[in-house]
Amino acid sequence: MKALLLSLMILTLASGTSAQPAPASTTVPVTLDHNRIIIDVRFPMPGGMKKRVRAWVDNGNPEMWITADLAKTLGLAPSPSSKDAVRPPADIIVGGFTIHPTGIQAAKTVSGRDSIAPGSSAEINLPSTVLRYYDTKVDYLNREFSIAIPGGIQFEGGTQKVVLNPQNGLIQVPSTIGAEKLNLALDLGASWSFLPSAVFDQLKKTHPTWPHMTGAVGSANMWGDPEEAQWELLRIAAMQCGPLTLEGVGVASLPKDGAEWFEKRAGTAAGLIGANALLNYAVGIDYAHSTVYFQQTSKHRPPDMDVIGLVLRPEADGHYTVVGVADYNGKPSVPEAKSGDVLVSIDGTPPTGGTMGETWSLLGGLPGDTRTLVLERGGKQFTVRADVYRFLAENNGKP
């Protein structure tokens, strides 16, 4: 009898444990890498094991990307729609919360790399087409990401009704810059903010005292495309997004073809608000009610352009190549460097294999700091001393 009662108690406890409801929300730590939100996610594997990988929370991108190696490991079937795509994974576990990518028909495979993008550690992204079925929140100051069933997050801060594309979950925020009224995509996956070239040029003409420069350094050095060496950057005095006023936001000029591509993908967005504008905020997205919450967590946004003035490209083999040198006060900020040089080390630390965020953290500092760079040109290495400058310095006040 005692054995029978013991067995019943064990069965009851086991039954109670298995009947525990799945959590309605989760909060996980974030690695903020080049202003990009990188988190750990897990995938169920045969035998009850789970595979842990790095994922990029990318609400400004409707497409799911996955490395070919990860797709093979997970046993994802090829997609009938494309030879370079697979069926999406059935479940993605964030903390104790399980995401079901119901909005994705196919995931694009990325071959020849161990990450989905150059200079990144992510093997998969969480796109807008997946995130739109949940509540989400990014707390930049505390480096946390939260996701929940609709209604599962207690949002705080000023609210802004937004335009939500029902097909892909992309968000447009009605905004005002000076006399310009425009819709800007909210893209927390982007490290920098952009305005269409026509708006950029008009603002630069109307406000000649606003700091401006040529050359995408620091957070503006998105992917290392050769064009980034010629990108124009501007620090605008203020941007109004509903109840929210963002001051001193750095933006890049978006060429016409790029603006048209964004408009086609998002609907009517004419540019985008990237993470660089929001690093002193917690941003909550209530997709079900087309509402964004902006909670200011600090009065001061961390400096985003106190760096060495190189424009870099992460290569497939992990090396970094110089694609340009930004000017400072009309002169090259690193006069010894040329496009095509390979960056061998920074103060003795090789950037090879590191992410963009890790590399730029080595190239940052306080204005006046000096970094020792080893560069390679034509098979020969040489050493230069490079100064940290405060690019796009806010030293002129509001117009």
MOJO-V372292 format. One record per pair of residues at least 12 apart in sequence whose C-alpha atoms are under 10 Angstrom apart, sorted by the first residue. I is the first residue (numbers start at 0). J is the second residue. Records with the same first field share a line. If there is no record, write none. Layout:
I->J  J
This chain:
21->95  96  97
22->94  95  96  97  147  148  151
23->95  96  97  146  147  148  149  150  151  152
24->93  94  95  96  97  133  134  135  145  146  147  148  149  150  151  152
25->93  94  95  96  97  135  144  145  146  147  148  151  152
26->93  94  95  96  135  136  137  143  144  145  146  147
27->39  40  93  94  95  142  143  144  145  146
28->94  138  141  142  143  144  145
29->55  56  137  138  139  141  142  143  144  145
30->53  55  139  142  143  144  356
31->55  139  140  142  143  190  356  357
32->55  118  119  120  190  218  354  355  356  357  358  359  360
33->118  119  188  189  190  191  217  218  219  220  221  274  275  354  355  356  357  358  359  360
34->139  187  188  189  190  191  218  273  274  275  277  278  303  355  356
35->55  56  57  119  187  188  189  190  191  218  273  274  275  355  356
36->54  55  56  57  121  124  137  139  142  143  144  187  188  189  190  274
37->53  54  55  56  57  119  120  121  123  124  125  142  144  188
38->52  53  54  55  56  93  94  121  124  143  144
39->51  52  53  54  55  92  93  94  121
40->52  53  54  55  91  92  93  94  95  96  97  123
41->53  54  90  91  92  93  94  95  97
42->73  88  89  90  91  92  93  97
43->73  88  89  90  91  92
44->72  73  74
45->73
49->92
50->69  72  73  92
51->92  93
52->69  120  121  122  123
53->114  119  120  121  122  123  124
54->93  114  115  119  120  121  122  123  124  125
55->115  119  120  121  122  123  124  125  126  188
56->121  123  124  125  126  127  130  137  144  187  188
57->123  124  125  126  127  128  129  130  186  187  188  189
58->124  125  126  127  128  129  130  131  135  167  168  169  170  184  185  186  187  188  189  284
59->125  126  127  128  167  168  169  170  171  184  185  186  187  188  189  264  265  271  272  273
60->124  125  126  127  128  167  168  169  186  187  188  189  264  265
61->102  103  124  125  126  127  128  129  130  131  166  167  168  169  264  265
62->103  104  105  106  107  124  125  126  127  128  129  167
63->84  87  100  103  104  105  106  107  108  115  123  124  125  126  127  128  129
64->84  85  87  105  106  107  108  109  114  115  116  121  122  123  124  125  126
65->84  85  87  88  106  107  108  109  110  113  114  115  116  121  122  123  124  125
66->106  107  108  109  110  111  112  113  114  115  116  121  122  123  124
67->83  84  85  107  108  109  110  111  112  113  114  115  122
68->108  109  110  111  112  113  114  122
69->108  109  113  114  122  123
70->84  85  86  87  88  106  107  108  109  122  123
71->85
73->87  88
74->86  88
75->87  88  89  106
76->88  105
77->105  106  108
78->104  105  106  107
79->104  105
80->104  105
81->105  106  107  108
82->107  108
83->105  106  107  108  109  110
84->104  105  106  107  108  109
85->104  105  106  107  108
86->103  104  105  106  107
87->99  100  101  102  103  104  105  106  107
88->100  101  103  105  106
89->101
91->125
93->144  145  146
94->145  146
96->145  146  147  148
97->146  147
98->125  129  130  132  133  146  147  148
99->129  130  132
100->125  126  128  129  130  132
101->128  129  132
102->126  127  128  129  130  131  132  166  167  168
103->126  127  128  129  167
104->128
106->123  124
107->123
108->123
109->122  123
111->315  316
112->315  316  317
113->315
114->315
116->222  313  315  354
117->221  222  223  312  313  314  315  316  317  354  355
118->221  222  223  312  313  314  315  317  318  319  351  352  353  354  355  356  357  358
119->222  313  352  353  354  355  356  357
120->352  353  354  355  356
121->354
124->188
125->188
126->167  168  169  188
127->164  166  167  168  169  170  186
128->164  165  166  167  168  169
129->167  168
130->146  147  167  168  169  284  286
131->149  163  164  165  166  167  168  169  170  284  285  286  287  289
132->147  148  149  168  285  286  287
133->146  147  148  149  150  151  152  284  285  286  287
134->146  147  148  149  150  151  152  153  154  283  284  285  286  287  288
135->147  148  149  151  152  154  282  283  284  285  286  291
136->152  153  154  281  282  283  284  285  291  292  293
137->187  277  278  280  281  282  283  284
138->277  278  279  280  281  282  283  294  295  296
139->274  277  278  279  280  281  282  296
140->277  278  279  280  281  295  296  297  300  301
141->279  280  281  296
142->278  281
143->281
144->281  282  283
145->283
146->283  284
148->287
149->285  286  287  288
150->285  286  287  288
151->285
152->283  284  285
153->283
154->281  282  283  284  285  291  292  293  294
155->281  282  283  291  292  293  294  295
156->242  243  280  281  282  283  291  292  293  294  295  296
157->241  242  243  282  291  292  293  294  295
158->240  241  242  243  283  284  290  291  292  293  294
159->172  173  240  241  242  243  284  289  290  291  292  293
160->172  173  240  241  285  288  289  290  291  292
161->173  182  183  184  185  240  241  284  285  286  288  289  290  291
162->182  183  184  265  266  267  268  289  290
163->184  265  266  286  287  288  289  290
164->264  265  266  267  289
165->286
166->265
167->264  265
168->265  286  289
169->184  185  186  264  265  266  268  286
170->182  183  184  185  186  265  266  268  271  284  286  289  290  291
171->183  184  185  186  265  266  267  268  269  270  271  272  289
172->184  185  239  240  241  268  271  272  290  291
173->239  240  241  268
174->238  239  240  241  243  244  272
175->237  238  239  240  241  244
176->198  202  235  236  237  238  239  240  244  245
177->202  205  206  235  236  237  238  239
178->202  205
179->198  201  202  238
180->198  239
181->194  198  267  268  269  270
182->240  262  266  267  268  269  270  271  272
183->195  240  262  265  267  268  269  270  271  272  273
184->261  262  265  266  267  268  269  270  271  272  273
185->268  270  271  272  273  274  291
186->270  271  272  273  274
187->271  272  273  274  275  276  277  282
188->272  273  274
189->218  219  221  271  272  273  274  275
190->217  218  219  220  221  272  273  274  275  276
191->215  217  218  219  220  221  248  249  250  251  271  272  273  274  275  276  303
192->218  219  232  248  249  250  251  252  253  270  271  272  273  274  275  276
193->219  232  233  249  250  251  252  253  254  258  269  270  271  272  273
194->232  233  250  251  252  253  254  258  268  269  270  271  272
195->250  251  252  253  254  255  256  257  258  259  261  268  269  270  271
196->231  251  252  253  254  255  256  257  258  269  270
197->252  253  254  255  258
198->252  253  269  270
199->231  232  233  235  250  251  252  253  254
200->231  233  252
202->233  235
203->232  233  234  235
205->398
206->235  236  397  398
207->398
208->234  235  236  393  394  395  396  397  398
209->233  234  235  236  247  391  392  393  394  395  396  397  398
210->232  233  234  235  236  247  249  390  391  392  393  394  395
211->231  232  233  234  235  249  250  251  390  391  392
212->229  230  231  232  233  234  251  325  326  327  328  329  390  391
213->227  228  229  230  231  232  233  251  324  325  326  327
214->226  227  228  229  230  231  232  251  308  309  310  322  323  324  325  326
215->227  228  229  230  231  232  251  304  308  309  310  311  323  324  325
216->228  230  232  303  304  305  306  307  308  309  310  311  323  324  325  359  390
217->303  304  305  306  307  308  309  310  311  355  356  358  359  360  362  363  390
218->249  274  275  303  304  306  355  356  359
219->232  249  250  251  275  303  304  310
220->309  310  311  312  355  359
221->310  311  312  355
222->310  311  312  313  314  355
223->310  311  312  313  314  319  320  321  322  323  355
224->310  311  312  313  322
225->310  311  312  321  322  323  338
226->322  323
227->251  310  311  312  322  323
228->309  310  311  321  322  323  324  325  338
229->310  322  323  324  325
230->251  252  253  254
231->250  251  252  253
232->249  250  251  252  253  390  391
233->247  248  249  250  251  252  391
234->246  247  248  249  250  251  390  391  392  393
235->247  248  249  250  391  393  397
236->248  249  393  395  396  397  398
237->397
238->272  276
240->272  293
242->293
243->292  293  294  295
245->276  277
246->276  300  397
247->276  300  391  392  393  396  397
248->272  273  275  276  277  300  303  391  393
249->272  273  275  276  303  304  391
250->270  271  272  273  275  276
251->270  271
252->270
253->269  270  271
257->269  270
258->270  271
275->300  301  302  303
276->300  303
277->293  294  295  296  300  301
278->295  296  297  299  300  301  302  303
279->293  294  295  296  297  298  299  300  301
280->292  293  294  295  296  297  298  299  300
281->293  294  295  296  297
282->294  295
302->363  364  365  389  390  392
303->363  389  390  391
304->363  364  365  366  387  388  389  390  391  392
305->362  363  364  365  366  367  368  386  387  388  389  390  391  392
306->359  360  361  362  363  364  365  366  367  368  369  370  385  386  387  388  389  390
307->324  325  332  333  359  361  362  363  364  366  368  369  370  385  386  387  388  389  390
308->323  324  325  326  327  331  332  333  334  336  362  363  385  386  387  388  389  390
309->321  322  323  324  325  326  331  332  333  336  337  338  342  359  362  385
310->322  323  324  325  338
311->323  324  338  339  340  341  342  355  358  359
312->339  341  342  355
313->350  351  352  353  354  355  358
314->351  352
315->352
316->351  352
317->350  351  352  353  354
318->341  342  343  349  350  351  352  353
319->339  340  341  342  343  344  349  350  351  352  353  354  355  358
320->337  338  339  340  341  342  343  374  375
321->336  337  338  339  340  341  342  374
322->336  337  338  339  340  341
323->336  337  338  339  340
324->336  337  338
325->390
326->390
327->388  389  390  391
328->390
332->385  386  387  388
333->383  384  385  386  387
334->383  385
335->374  381  382  383  384  385
336->372  374  375  376  383  385
337->374  376
338->376
339->374  375  376  377
340->373  374  375  376  377  378  380
341->373  374  375  376  377  378  380
342->372  373  374  375  376  380
343->372  373  374  375  380  381  382
344->358  361  371  372  373  374  375  382
345->358  361  362  370  371  372  373  374  382  384  385
346->361  362  369  370  371  372  373  384
347->370  371  372  373
348->361  371  372  373
349->361  372  373
362->385  386  387
363->386  387  388  389
364->386  387  388  389
365->386  387  388  389
366->386  387  388  389  390
367->385  386  387  388  389
368->385  386  387  388
369->383  384  385  386  387  388
370->383  384  385  386  387
371->383  384  385  386
372->384  385
